[in-house]
């Protein structure tokens, strides 16, 4: 198979982007939670609908960042696919 005859240095010098992705997700989580709290307080004090929408959007971003952190944690722990207990590439 053509993938097995590699002559480049990719496998020895490749770096995983998980550390940078984790840092960005953590920053996004902290900022989104802070923004959601700020916008929720602002919505309660003014009663305007726009601040509720802003708080909701910030909360959704926080949930997405939290889920991304869980996925990264799963990848870093060497997680395997759960398809019948075997890896799909094993035979």
Number of C-alpha atoms within 10 A of each C-alpha: 4 5 6 6 7 9 8 8 8 9 9 7 8 8 9 8 8 14 12 10 14 18 12 13 21 17 13 19 23 14 15 22 18 16 20 24 16 15 22 20 15 17 18 12 10 10 12 11 10 13 20 18 15 18 23 17 16 24 21 15 20 24 16 16 21 17 14 17 20 13 14 17 14 12 12 11 9 7 11 12 9 9 8 7 8 11 11 11 5 5 5
